[in-house]
Amino acid sequence: MQVQIGAFVSKDNAEYFTKEARERLKTDVVMKLTPEGIYRILIGEYKDIESAREMLSMVRSSGYADSFIRDEFGAVER
């Protein structure tokens, strides 16, 4: 599971958002291109839902209100 904090069609927008998120959150933020051409901005690789929820709470309190927990199939918890 990961926490998704953004998604973009534009690579430039995704790169800018990723850089800003790394600076704001002080954590590893990655950009992943999907087969559909969407750049997902993700944090972590959590094995349990509680760890993912802790990160979700932190990123939401930092201004990423639309963030959610996802796995490779889609949203797990919003």
N, C-alpha and C positions, 0 to 999 in steps of 0.2 A: 504494500500500500504506500501511496505517496500523497502529499498535499499539493493540490494544484492551485496556484495563485493567479494564473492568467493563461490566455490562449490568443494567438494572433495568426493572421494570414500573412502579414508583412514580416519578413525576416528582420528588417531594420527596427521595426517597432518592438519585436520580440527581444532583440539584442539589447535595446535601450532599457526596456522594462526589467530584463534579467539583471543588468548592471545596477540599476537603481535599487532593485530588491535586495541584492547582495549587500549593498552599502547600508541600506536601512535595517535589514534583519540581522546582519552580521552572522550569516550562516551560508552553507553551500546551496546555491540555487542553480538548477540546470535547465537548459532549453532542449527539448526533444521534438524532432520533426516526425509527424505521423505520416503514414502512407497516403493520407488524404490531403497532405500539404498544410497541415495546421501545426504551428509551433506552440507546444505546451510548455508552460513554465512550472517547474516542479521542485519540491523539496523532499528530501529524505527517501528512505526505503525502509518502511516500518513493518515489522513482523506481527505486531499486535495493535489492535484498534486503540488502546489506551494511549500508547506513545504517539500515534497519529493524531489523536484528539488533543493532546497537549500542544503539539506543534500548530494544529489548526487554531486553537484558542489564541496562541501567541501571535500568529500572523494576522488574524482578524483584529486583535487589539492594536496592531500596528498599521491598520488602515486597509487591509486586503479583505474587505467585507464579503466578497463573492467567492472566497476560497472554499474548497471542499476536499474531502478525502476520496481518492479514487484508486482503483486497481487497473490492470491492463484491459479490463472489459468496460469500465466506465465508473460513474459515481457510486461510491459505497455509502457515503453519509454526507449530507449537506448541512 
